Amino acid sequence: MQRKKESGVRSSLIHDERGLSTVEYVILLILIAVAGIGLWSTFGETLSGKITNATSQVEGMGGN
């Protein structure tokens, strides 16, 4: 009797899909966050250097 009950519970857990879409959205959000962090670390320094260079050039045009 106990084994039959355990088997029924296990079967119902395997076929329960109520929280599945939430888990999929969390996984998607994590992947997007990891990609964003990777892109920022790759291009962040380059972008920062270009902004600093552009700022220096604009300040140099002031002609004090």
C-alpha positions in Angstrom: 0.0 0.0 0.0 2.8 2.4 0.9 4.7 1.7 -2.3 1.6 2.4 -4.4 1.1 5.7 -2.6 4.7 6.7 -3.1 4.5 5.8 -6.8 1.3 7.9 -7.2 2.9 10.9 -5.6 6.0 10.6 -7.7 3.9 10.2 -10.8 1.9 13.3 -10.0 5.0 15.3 -9.4 6.5 14.3 -12.7 3.4 15.3 -14.6 2.7 18.5 -12.7 3.5 21.5 -15.0 2.0 24.4 -13.0 5.4 26.0 -12.1 7.1 25.1 -15.4 6.6 28.4 -17.2 7.9 30.3 -14.2 11.0 28.2 -14.1 11.5 28.8 -17.8 11.2 32.6 -17.4 13.7 32.5 -14.5 16.2 30.6 -16.7 15.7 33.0 -19.5 16.2 36.0 -17.2 19.4 34.5 -15.9 20.7 33.9 -19.4 19.9 37.5 -20.4 21.7 38.7 -17.2 24.8 36.6 -17.9 24.9 37.8 -21.5 24.5 41.4 -20.4 27.3 41.1 -17.9 29.5 39.4 -20.5 28.9 42.1 -23.0 29.5 44.8 -20.5 32.8 43.3 -19.4 33.9 42.9 -23.0 32.9 46.3 -24.4 32.7 48.4 -21.2 36.4 49.3 -21.1 36.5 50.1 -24.8 33.4 52.2 -24.6 34.8 54.0 -21.5 38.0 54.8 -23.4 36.2 56.2 -26.4 34.0 58.4 -24.2 37.1 59.7 -22.3 38.8 60.4 -25.6 35.8 62.2 -27.0 35.5 64.3 -23.9 39.2 65.3 -24.1 38.8 66.3 -27.7 35.7 68.4 -27.0 37.4 70.1 -24.0 40.4 70.8 -26.3 38.1 72.6 -28.7 37.4 75.2 -26.0 40.4 77.3 -27.0 41.1 78.9 -23.7 
